[in-house]
Amino acid sequence: MFLSSRRADRSHQIIQPLRLRDDVLILEIRAAMGGADAELFAAELARAYLGFAERRGWAREALEWRNAGDGIRLAVLRLAGPGVAGLSSEAGTHRVQRQPVTDRAGRRHTSAVTVSTLPIPADLSTILDLREVSLETFRSSGAGGQNIQKTETAVRATHRPSGLTAAVQDERSQSQNRQRALELLGARVAARAQGQADGERSDLRRSMVGSGHIAERIRTYAYREGLVTDHRSGAVMPLDRFLAGAFEPLIG
């Protein structure tokens, strides 16, 4: 990971290495191609990652969870623990083949979910100048009882130079949400800087996950056969074990 250092004359930027934490990783799971079934599978995949983290004894938080019917449009997970960096290989397009519950004709459909992984800078001050960050609070729309609904505990952080934002409403404490929002924002800004350092016109998230088209898949989840196939290593494992969070054979 590299970072353009801050200078008064931004036309002469120096690329310097950015130190990252190896014990914390953020996963963003998004429904892509396939409509409602992609949203359903996005929720199943997010729960599989949370189950894997639980098996490993890692701390796990859902910083953002955008519901869409019985599925989700987006889940942003923060996982922390030894070896969590190994999940960086999960970035890419995940293809699912099954008969959606919404299809009464019994046809098998193909949907896709994208996963991006964001490492967190070891020192946020190297990537974020708080003078360039706007912070605002708002009422949480999630679960948590009357306390959350009556007080503005959720926090949204905006990096004005890039326009990137991060909103967190998972924790009950506003100070905890503020720290998590800054952490997530720092990870997104660092990813943008990495994409620029690599000469990409889009940010790192887009370069990792592609367009979400099934042709860019890294893995296929075939429900009829009950199997998960990793297209990079050729490894195959039972689907039910994967969804239960026991997918060590696919990531080592």
RAFEN-V311453 format. One line per field, one symbol per residue. burial: # if it has 24 or more other ideal C-beta (glycine too) atoms within 12 Angstrom, else .. A space follows every 50 residues. Layout:
burial: ???
//
This chain:
burial: ####.............#.##..###########..############## ###..#.#.#######....###########..##.##.#########.# ........#############..#.###....#.#....#.#.....#.. ..#######..#.########..#..#####################... ..########.#.#.########...####......#.#..##.#.#..# #.
//
